[in-house]
Amino acid sequence: CMVNNVQSFEDLNIWKRSSSLAVKIYRDLKPINDFGFTNQIQRAVISISNNIAEGFERRSDKEFKQFLFISKGSCGEVRSMVHIGFELGYFDKKRYDEYIRETIEISRMIAGYIKSL
């Protein structure tokens, strides 16, 4: 699996952006004492970058594509939870807007990679 002759998943912009989003969300939710919510969104957000990495490492376009679909689904789950987290007061408006924009953009980027395979 060589998307534009990329040698490692760490070089993929979709991996960089999604892992950065995971770190931000983990940090933002550190003080929140709602295990059910934080556990669910953290598992979903980390799943985006982890599935990109796992799919890439399998070195098969078919398998990479499958993992990208899973990653895209996790991205939608995170966006859904960001809406809920905002309603619950876990994210301020600035963070909410940033996370919605970022999940939409990451989802578009993943779709682009899927098409290129």
Secondary structure as GFF3:
##gff-version 3
##sequence-region A 1 117
A	DSSP	three_ten_helix	3	5	.	.	.	ID=ss1
A	DSSP	three_ten_helix	9	11	.	.	.	ID=ss2
A	DSSP	alpha_helix	13	29	.	.	.	ID=ss3
A	DSSP	alpha_helix	35	57	.	.	.	ID=ss4
A	DSSP	alpha_helix	61	87	.	.	.	ID=ss5
A	DSSP	alpha_helix	93	116	.	.	.	ID=ss6
###
